[in-house]
């Protein structure tokens, strides 16, 4: 009887040991088979319209099943872009929530280059180059003003007030199309330029108190010659 009990005890011990080994092996195997993927999450609350900086984000590995569609997996892919919506701390950063600065499809504000301001001025068939201006073109701006001279005489003067300025929009259109406005039989009434803050005031003053003309530049020409002003009397005298 004792031998039978001893035999059964050995058998049960082996079975118990085997069960423990199998259980531990299954746990180990499950951990190895877990599919982990990297995702980028917000290290802090990121307000809407904020330019994303590296310290605002953190990269971590999570099970693939918890990764959202369109989740960014590299911090560099988000850095420098603008949050279209508020992103809460801990949330995964999705590509659809970000906009690249300079993306005209996202609206005028995103098309304005850093350090520049968007200023719209009125144009007509002549000042707007008969509808040939298109977004992305570069122009010089000439202003003609009438004023009284120091001796009381009337002076008419034309000056190049801006050079090599980007056209952000013509009317409400931010993207150049296959046909110009003239070819489509349309004529927009405004053009929006990307100017430096200190260039905005003379442009606005000239458009309000005088008349302006757009001088279309060749894409290959980025020079800025030093041009003086021309007064009507000087032109009549042959300067």
Secondary structure as UniProt FT lines:
FT   HELIX           2..33
FT   STRAND          36..42
FT   TURN            48..49
FT   HELIX           54..56
FT   STRAND          57..63
FT   HELIX           64..66
FT   TURN            69..70
FT   HELIX           75..77
FT   TURN            78..80
FT   STRAND          82..83
FT   TURN            89..90
FT   HELIX           95..97
FT   STRAND          98..99
FT   TURN            101..102
FT   HELIX           104..106
FT   HELIX           108..111
FT   TURN            114..115
FT   STRAND          116..122
FT   TURN            125..128
FT   HELIX           129..131
FT   TURN            135..136
FT   STRAND          138..148
FT   TURN            150..151
FT   STRAND          154..170
FT   TURN            171..172
FT   TURN            181..185
FT   STRAND          190..196
FT   HELIX           197..209
FT   STRAND          211..216
FT   TURN            219..220
FT   STRAND          230..231
FT   HELIX           232..236
FT   TURN            237..238
//
